[in-house]
Amino acid sequence: MGYGDPFHSSSQLHTVRNTPLRCHRRQFYCMTMRMNIDCDGCYRKIRRALLQIQDLESHLIEKKQSRVSVRGVFIPQEIAIRIRQKTNRRVEILEIKEMDVSHEISSSTTVAQRPPQVN
């Protein structure tokens, strides 16, 4: 952890292009963004960029509403910046929801471990 490490700073605010951002921990998030999706080529470009990002568990592209939703274990601002760099399109973060991973994992494993019912 050197001087250039973003977690090295004691401050919770970091700047990206002179815009203060809260430093989020790397955990499970659901993030909704607004992007300009004019045509099928734009849709494919955004989809291709999302598929290349391995931190994402799933994504949803709503072409008519010009919204892109992603889920996974990531830092929201970093994902928005990476999508911006890959697509060369403006990305506006509309909503960031922090999800409880331990609850989802425990509930899914209990369902998977139930023995089949015999009648």
C-alpha positions as CSV (number, residue, x, y, z in Angstrom):
1,M,0.0,0.0,0.0
2,G,1.9,3.0,-1.3
3,Y,1.2,6.7,-1.6
4,G,-0.8,6.2,-4.9
5,D,-3.2,3.7,-3.3
6,P,-6.7,5.2,-3.0
7,F,-7.2,3.4,0.3
8,H,-4.0,4.9,1.8
9,S,-5.6,8.3,2.3
10,S,-7.3,9.0,5.7
11,S,-10.0,11.0,4.0
12,Q,-13.2,9.3,2.8
13,L,-13.5,11.6,-0.2
14,H,-11.6,11.1,-3.4
15,T,-11.8,13.2,-6.5
16,V,-12.2,12.0,-10.1
17,R,-12.0,14.8,-12.6
18,N,-12.5,17.4,-9.7
19,T,-15.8,15.8,-8.6
20,P,-15.8,14.6,-5.0
21,L,-16.9,10.9,-4.6
22,R,-17.5,8.9,-1.5
23,C,-15.1,6.0,-1.2
24,H,-17.1,2.8,-1.3
25,R,-15.8,-0.5,-0.1
26,R,-15.6,-3.4,-2.5
27,Q,-18.8,-5.3,-1.8
28,F,-22.0,-6.4,-3.5
29,Y,-23.8,-3.5,-5.1
30,C,-26.7,-2.9,-7.5
31,M,-26.1,0.3,-9.5
32,T,-28.4,2.0,-12.0
33,M,-26.9,4.4,-14.6
34,R,-28.2,6.6,-17.4
35,M,-26.5,6.3,-20.7
36,N,-27.4,7.5,-24.2
37,I,-28.6,4.4,-26.2
38,D,-29.6,5.7,-29.6
39,C,-29.4,2.7,-31.8
40,D,-28.6,-1.0,-32.0
41,G,-24.9,-0.3,-32.5
42,C,-24.9,1.7,-29.2
43,Y,-26.7,-1.1,-27.5
44,R,-24.2,-3.7,-28.7
45,K,-21.2,-1.5,-27.8
46,I,-22.5,-1.1,-24.2
47,R,-23.3,-4.8,-23.9
48,R,-19.9,-5.8,-25.2
49,A,-18.2,-3.5,-22.6
50,L,-20.4,-4.9,-19.8
51,L,-19.5,-8.5,-20.7
52,Q,-15.8,-7.7,-20.6
53,I,-16.0,-6.5,-17.0
54,Q,-15.5,-9.6,-14.8
55,D,-16.6,-7.9,-11.6
56,L,-20.2,-7.9,-12.8
57,E,-22.5,-10.7,-11.9
58,S,-25.4,-9.6,-14.1
59,H,-26.6,-6.6,-16.1
60,L,-29.8,-5.2,-17.6
61,I,-29.9,-2.7,-20.5
62,E,-33.2,-0.8,-20.8
63,K,-32.9,0.7,-24.3
64,K,-36.2,2.8,-24.2
65,Q,-35.4,4.3,-20.8
66,S,-31.7,4.7,-21.5
67,R,-30.8,2.9,-18.3
68,V,-28.2,0.3,-17.5
69,S,-28.3,-1.7,-14.3
70,V,-25.4,-3.8,-13.0
71,R,-25.0,-6.2,-10.1
72,G,-21.9,-7.6,-8.6
73,V,-19.0,-7.2,-6.2
74,F,-17.3,-3.9,-7.3
75,I,-16.6,-0.3,-6.5
76,P,-19.4,1.7,-8.2
77,Q,-17.3,4.7,-9.3
78,E,-14.6,2.4,-10.8
79,I,-17.2,0.5,-12.9
80,A,-18.8,3.7,-14.1
81,I,-15.3,5.0,-15.2
82,R,-14.5,1.7,-16.9
83,I,-17.8,1.7,-18.8
84,R,-17.1,5.4,-19.8
85,Q,-13.7,4.5,-21.1
86,K,-14.7,1.4,-23.0
87,T,-17.8,2.9,-24.7
88,N,-16.8,6.6,-25.0
89,R,-20.3,7.5,-23.7
90,R,-21.4,9.7,-20.9
91,V,-22.4,7.7,-17.8
92,E,-24.6,9.2,-15.1
93,I,-25.0,7.2,-11.9
94,L,-28.7,7.4,-10.8
95,E,-28.8,5.0,-7.9
96,I,-26.4,2.8,-5.9
97,K,-27.9,0.1,-3.6
98,E,-25.7,-1.8,-1.2
99,M,-26.8,-5.4,-1.0
100,D,-26.3,-7.9,1.8
101,V,-24.2,-10.7,0.4
102,S,-24.3,-12.9,3.5
103,H,-28.1,-13.0,3.6
104,E,-28.4,-13.9,-0.1
105,I,-25.7,-16.6,0.1
106,S,-27.2,-18.1,3.3
107,S,-30.8,-18.1,1.9
108,S,-29.7,-19.6,-1.4
109,T,-27.7,-22.4,0.2
110,T,-30.5,-23.4,2.6
111,V,-32.9,-23.7,-0.4
112,A,-30.3,-25.8,-2.3
113,Q,-29.6,-28.1,0.7
114,R,-33.2,-29.0,1.4
115,P,-33.8,-32.7,0.8
116,P,-36.4,-33.6,-1.8
117,Q,-39.9,-34.2,-0.4
118,V,-41.2,-37.8,-0.8
119,N,-44.9,-38.2,-0.8
